[in-house]
Amino acid sequence: MEPQFQTLNGVQDLAETRRFKAWFLDQLGVLHDGKQPYPGVISTMEKLATMGAKMVIISNSSRRASMMIEKMKSLGFDPSLFVGAITAGELTHQYLQRRDDAWFAALGRSCIHMTWSDGRDISLEDLGLQVVENVEEADFILAHGTEALGLSSGSVRPMNLEGLEEILERCAAKKIPMVVNRGKLAAKYEKLGGEVKWMGKPDKIIYESAMAMVGVDASDSITVGDALHHDIKGANAAGIQSAFITGGIHATELGLDSFVQVADLSSVQTLASKYDAYPTYVLPAFTW
């Protein structure tokens, strides 16, 4: 029997139980659309804050956490409403910098760097890394993006996915590991038999970091996200309850055409089964 979920119109009833001390919020598709906050989101965050909820923004973005907070500010969010932000890019940077984890301690310093064509504020400063272009010289792959290859000069060479995948095939033959935030390259590399260290959702590492930031256990936490394959699957892996926002990335699959339209429950169940990701609660949008 597949797990059943509870439907909600907004988060008010859930918030008023004060059951969850920590709320881990995905940003794109839950809080904003990339250009502006969704209707009612900021007031919902303000009400949660007055009830003592500790909110953390968690994102698979390649950006550092400080850049993510600046982005949220530019969209009209008050950073004092949340405890902080944890991004896959931030975790990658910290683990590569500290190297106090056994897996990272064993990594070499030479890397093939796959990134974005515009750089996207990706910083390798203070990491002591040598970016190389020759697979033979590389100890590992650092995958931030899917549009370009980092050069030893510090600039980037735009490259399509096929070009990057050809490099991955050579890396797989050499059996070097990959550190990645998310996405297509990691899935491809795993299919090639490569070792992948996931730093973003759906790996539980990002949720464990969020719990550590707030100082709570899984039982005191809830995550709110719109992506079953990232947010909800990751929450399942971390043992955290979750609220699935149907009006985000899966809206078209669910046949929704407006922000607050309620999804058909059988459609949600079918989609959850497809992604093997099961939310505790389901609601149209992150509203009160």
C-alpha positions in Angstrom: 0.0 0.0 0.0 1.4 3.4 -1.0 1.7 6.1 1.7 -1.3 8.4 1.8 -1.0 12.1 2.1 -3.2 14.8 3.6 -4.5 17.7 1.5 -4.4 21.3 2.8 -5.5 24.7 1.4 -2.6 26.5 3.0 -0.1 26.1 5.8 -2.2 27.7 8.6 -3.6 24.6 10.2 -0.2 22.9 10.1 1.6 26.0 11.5 -0.9 26.4 14.4 -0.1 22.9 15.7 3.4 24.2 16.3 4.5 20.6 15.6 7.4 21.7 13.4 10.2 23.9 14.8 12.1 24.0 11.5 10.7 24.7 8.0 13.1 24.0 5.1 11.8 25.9 2.1 12.7 25.4 -1.6 12.9 28.7 -3.4 12.2 28.5 -7.1 8.6 27.2 -7.6 7.7 27.6 -4.0 8.7 31.1 -2.9 9.1 32.8 -6.2 9.1 32.3 -10.0 12.6 33.7 -10.6 11.3 37.2 -11.1 9.0 37.9 -8.2 7.5 36.3 -5.1 4.3 34.3 -5.5 1.2 36.0 -4.1 0.9 35.6 -0.3 4.3 34.0 0.2 6.0 36.8 2.1 3.0 37.3 4.5 3.0 33.5 5.0 6.7 33.6 6.0 6.0 36.5 8.3 3.2 34.6 10.1 5.4 31.5 10.5 8.2 33.7 11.9 5.9 35.2 14.5 4.9 31.7 15.6 8.6 30.9 16.2 9.2 28.7 13.2 12.8 28.6 12.1 13.0 28.8 8.3 16.0 27.7 6.1 16.1 28.2 2.3 17.5 25.0 0.8 18.4 25.0 -2.9 20.2 22.9 -5.5 21.7 26.2 -6.9 25.4 26.2 -7.7 25.7 29.6 -6.1 27.2 30.2 -2.6 24.6 30.7 0.2 25.5 34.4 0.6 24.7 35.0 -3.1 21.4 33.2 -2.7 20.4 35.5 0.2 21.3 38.5 -2.0 19.1 37.1 -4.7 16.2 36.7 -2.3 16.7 40.3 -1.0 16.6 41.6 -4.6 13.2 39.8 -5.1 11.8 41.6 -2.0 12.3 39.0 0.7 13.5 40.1 4.2 16.5 37.9 5.1 15.7 38.3 8.8 12.7 36.0 8.3 14.9 33.0 7.8 17.8 31.5 9.8 20.0 31.2 6.6 20.3 29.5 3.3 22.0 26.2 2.3 22.8 25.6 -1.3 24.4 22.6 -3.0 27.0 25.1 -4.2 27.7 26.2 -0.6 28.0 22.6 0.6 30.3 21.7 -2.3 32.6 24.7 -1.4 32.7 23.9 2.3 33.4 20.2 1.9 36.2 20.9 -0.7 37.6 23.6 1.5 37.6 21.8 4.9 38.3 18.2 3.7 37.5 16.9 7.1 35.2 14.3 5.6 37.1 11.1 4.7 35.8 10.9 1.1 36.8 14.5 0.4 40.1 14.2 2.2 41.1 11.5 -0.2 40.3 13.6 -3.3 43.2 15.1 -5.2 43.5 18.7 -6.2 43.3 18.6 -10.0 39.8 18.7 -11.4 37.9 18.8 -14.7 35.4 21.7 -14.1 32.0 21.6 -15.8 30.1 24.8 -15.3 27.8 27.5 -16.7 28.7 29.6 -19.7 28.3 32.8 -17.8 30.1 31.6 -14.7 27.0 32.1 -12.5 29.0 33.5 -9.6 30.8 30.1 -9.3 33.9 30.7 -7.2 36.7 28.2 -6.7 38.7 30.7 -4.5 40.4 29.3 -1.4 39.9 25.7 -2.5 43.5 25.1 -3.6 42.3 23.4 -6.8 44.0 23.2 -10.1 41.5 23.2 -13.0 42.8 21.0 -15.8 41.5 20.3 -19.3 43.2 17.0 -19.9 41.4 14.0 -18.3 44.7 12.2 -17.8 45.8 15.0 -15.4 42.5 15.0 -13.4 41.8 13.6 -10.0 38.1 14.3 -10.0 35.3 16.0 -11.9 33.6 19.1 -10.3 30.2 19.6 -11.9 28.6 22.9 -11.3 26.8 23.3 -14.6 26.1 21.9 -18.0 27.1 24.6 -20.5 30.8 25.0 -20.4 34.2 23.6 -19.5 36.4 25.5 -17.1 39.8 26.4 -18.3 43.1 26.5 -16.4 43.2 30.2 -17.1 40.1 30.8 -15.1 37.8 31.5 -18.1 35.3 29.0 -19.6 34.8 27.4 -23.0 31.1 27.0 -23.9 30.4 23.4 -24.7 27.1 21.5 -25.3 25.9 18.6 -23.3 27.2 16.1 -25.9 30.7 17.5 -25.7 30.7 17.3 -21.9 29.3 13.8 -22.0 32.2 12.7 -24.3 34.6 14.0 -21.6 32.6 12.0 -19.0 33.2 8.8 -21.0 36.9 9.4 -20.8 36.7 10.1 -17.1 34.7 7.0 -16.5 37.3 4.9 -18.2 39.9 6.4 -15.9 37.5 5.8 -12.9 37.8 9.2 -11.4 34.9 10.4 -9.1 32.5 13.3 -9.6 31.3 15.9 -7.1 28.0 17.4 -8.3 25.1 19.6 -7.2 22.4 17.9 -9.2 21.3 16.8 -12.6 21.9 15.3 -16.0 25.6 15.0 -15.9 25.5 13.0 -12.6 22.8 10.6 -14.0 24.9 10.1 -17.1 28.1 9.5 -15.2 26.3 6.9 -12.9 25.1 5.1 -16.0 28.7 5.0 -17.2 29.6 3.3 -13.9 31.2 6.5 -12.5 31.3 7.3 -8.8 29.1 10.3 -7.9 29.1 12.4 -4.7 25.7 14.2 -4.7 25.8 17.5 -2.8 22.2 18.6 -3.4 18.6 17.2 -3.3 17.6 14.4 -3.4 20.6 13.4 -1.3 20.0 13.8 2.4 23.2 15.7 2.9 21.5 19.1 2.3 18.7 18.3 4.8 21.1 17.1 7.5 23.0 20.4 7.0 19.8 22.4 7.4 18.9 20.4 10.6 22.4 21.1 12.0 22.0 24.8 11.2 18.8 25.1 13.2 19.7 22.5 15.8 16.8 20.2 15.4 16.0 16.5 14.7 14.2 15.1 11.7 11.0 14.7 13.8 10.9 18.5 14.4 11.4 19.4 10.7 9.3 19.7 7.6 10.4 20.5 4.0 8.3 22.4 1.5 9.0 21.8 -2.2 7.5 21.6 -5.6 9.8 18.9 -7.1 8.9 15.3 -6.2 12.2 14.0 -7.6 14.3 16.5 -5.6 12.5 18.0 -2.6 10.1 15.2 -1.6 12.4 12.3 -2.5 15.2 14.0 -0.5 12.8 14.5 2.5 11.9 10.8 2.3 15.6 9.9 2.4 16.2 12.2 5.4 13.2 10.9 7.3 11.6 14.4 7.2 7.9 15.1 6.7 7.2 17.1 3.6 4.6 19.4 1.9 4.3 19.1 -1.9 3.4 22.3 -3.7 1.5 21.2 -6.8 1.6 24.6 -8.6 5.3 24.5 -9.3 7.4 22.3 -11.6 4.8 19.6 -11.9 1.8 21.9 -12.6 1.6 20.9 -16.3 1.9 17.2 -15.6 -0.9 17.6 -13.0 -3.1 19.5 -15.6 -3.1 22.7 -13.6 -3.3 26.1 -15.3 -3.6 28.5 -12.5 -1.5 29.3 -9.4 -4.0 28.1 -6.7 -5.9 25.5 -8.7 -6.3 22.3 -6.6 -4.8 19.2 -8.2 -6.7 16.0 -8.7 -5.7 13.6 -5.9 -5.4 10.5 -8.1 -3.1 12.5 -10.4 -0.9 13.4 -7.5 -0.8 9.8 -6.3 0.1 8.6 -9.8 2.9 11.2 -10.1 4.2 10.3 -6.6 4.3 6.6 -7.6 6.1 7.6 -10.9 8.9 9.4 -9.0 8.8 7.0 -5.9 8.5 10.1 -3.8 5.7 10.4 -1.2 4.7 13.7 0.5 3.0 13.9 3.8 0.9 16.9 2.8 -0.2 18.3 -0.5 -1.3 21.9 -1.2 -1.6 24.2 -4.2 0.8 26.9 -3.1 2.8 28.2 -0.1 0.0 30.4 1.3 -1.5 30.8 4.7 
